[in-house]
């Protein structure tokens, strides 16, 4: 059984930093793309970043590019999202997800991710 659990969310002032972690319990994340998404109440879940199984290539939404960095540790079955220069607009619930297919190309669509964490709240005050 695959379970993902995010941690590291919280309240921070604008300009501050947070580091989210996502631990997967179950099969190794090796071979799977891992994604980070966020969602505000009443809005659709949106792509934030992804890291590929191959070479750990990273991909970012334009809104976070240059401020957020994602990484993975396959030995720990963990992915990270380092968030710097946080803005009030980054306030959301953040979710990590594992791709449905193994050895596949990275996709930003939520439908290509089969397993999701419960989310962690990130709040940025102005």
C-alpha positions as CSV (number, residue, x, y, z in Angstrom):
1,X,0.0,0.0,0.0
2,X,1.3,3.4,-1.0
3,X,1.0,6.3,1.5
4,X,2.5,9.8,1.3
5,X,2.8,12.1,4.2
6,X,3.9,15.8,3.9
7,X,5.4,17.8,6.7
8,X,7.1,21.2,7.2
9,X,4.2,23.5,6.6
10,X,3.5,26.5,8.8
11,X,3.1,30.2,9.1
12,X,5.9,32.4,7.9
13,X,6.3,36.1,7.1
14,X,6.7,37.3,3.5
15,X,10.3,36.8,2.4
16,X,10.8,33.8,4.7
17,X,11.5,30.2,3.9
18,X,10.0,26.8,4.5
19,X,11.1,23.3,3.6
20,X,8.5,20.7,3.0
21,X,9.2,17.0,3.1
22,X,7.2,14.1,1.7
23,X,7.8,10.6,2.8
24,X,6.4,7.7,0.9
25,X,5.6,4.5,2.7
26,X,5.5,1.5,0.5
27,X,7.3,0.7,-2.7
28,X,10.5,2.7,-3.5
29,X,10.0,6.0,-5.3
30,X,12.9,4.9,-7.6
31,X,11.5,5.0,-11.2
32,X,8.6,7.3,-10.4
33,X,8.2,11.0,-11.0
34,X,7.3,13.0,-7.9
35,X,5.2,16.1,-8.0
36,X,4.2,19.0,-5.7
37,X,0.9,20.7,-6.1
38,X,-1.0,23.3,-4.2
39,X,-4.7,24.2,-3.8
40,X,-6.6,27.1,-2.3
41,X,-10.2,26.7,-1.1
42,X,-12.6,26.8,-4.0
43,X,-9.8,26.6,-6.6
44,X,-8.4,23.8,-8.7
45,X,-5.3,22.0,-7.6
46,X,-2.3,23.5,-9.5
47,X,1.1,22.2,-10.4
48,X,4.0,23.6,-8.5
49,X,7.0,21.4,-9.3
50,X,8.1,18.0,-10.3
51,X,11.2,15.9,-10.2
52,X,11.9,13.1,-12.7
53,X,13.0,9.6,-11.9
54,X,15.7,10.0,-14.5
55,X,18.6,12.3,-13.6
56,X,16.3,14.1,-11.1
57,X,15.4,16.7,-13.7
58,X,13.3,19.4,-12.2
59,X,10.3,21.4,-13.5
60,X,8.6,24.4,-12.0
61,X,5.5,26.5,-12.5
62,X,6.4,30.0,-13.7
63,X,5.1,31.5,-10.5
64,X,7.7,29.7,-8.3
65,X,10.6,29.4,-10.6
66,X,13.8,30.8,-9.1
67,X,12.3,30.7,-5.5
68,X,11.4,27.0,-5.0
69,X,13.7,24.0,-5.4
70,X,12.6,20.4,-5.4
71,X,14.9,17.4,-4.7
72,X,14.6,13.7,-3.9
73,X,16.4,11.1,-1.8
74,X,15.5,7.7,-3.2
75,X,17.2,5.9,-0.3
76,X,14.9,7.7,2.1
77,X,11.9,7.5,-0.1
78,X,11.6,11.2,0.4
79,X,11.1,14.3,-1.7
80,X,11.6,17.9,-0.6
81,X,10.4,21.3,-1.6
82,X,12.6,24.2,-0.5
83,X,10.6,27.4,-0.6
84,X,12.4,30.7,-0.4
85,X,11.3,34.3,-0.8
86,X,7.7,33.3,0.1
87,X,4.9,35.6,-0.9
88,X,1.3,35.9,0.5
89,X,0.2,34.5,-2.8
90,X,2.0,31.2,-2.0
91,X,-0.6,30.6,0.8
92,X,-2.2,27.2,0.1
93,X,-2.4,23.6,1.1
94,X,0.6,21.8,-0.5
95,X,0.4,18.2,-1.7
96,X,3.0,15.8,-2.9
97,X,2.1,13.0,-5.3
98,X,3.7,10.0,-7.0
99,X,3.2,9.4,-10.7
100,X,1.0,6.6,-11.8
101,X,3.4,5.1,-14.3
102,X,7.0,4.1,-13.7
103,X,9.8,5.0,-16.0
104,X,7.6,7.6,-17.7
105,X,8.0,11.2,-18.9
106,X,7.2,14.0,-16.4
107,X,3.7,15.4,-16.7
108,X,2.2,18.4,-14.9
109,X,-1.4,17.1,-15.1
110,X,-2.9,16.0,-11.8
111,X,-4.5,13.0,-13.5
112,X,-1.1,11.4,-14.2
113,X,-0.4,11.1,-10.4
114,X,-1.9,8.2,-8.7
115,X,-1.1,8.7,-5.0
116,X,-1.4,11.8,-3.0
117,X,-0.5,13.0,0.5
118,X,-3.0,14.6,2.9
119,X,-1.5,18.0,2.4
120,X,0.2,20.5,4.6
121,X,-0.8,24.1,5.1
122,X,1.5,26.9,4.2
123,X,0.5,30.4,5.2
124,X,2.5,33.5,4.4
125,X,1.7,36.8,6.1
126,X,2.3,40.1,4.6
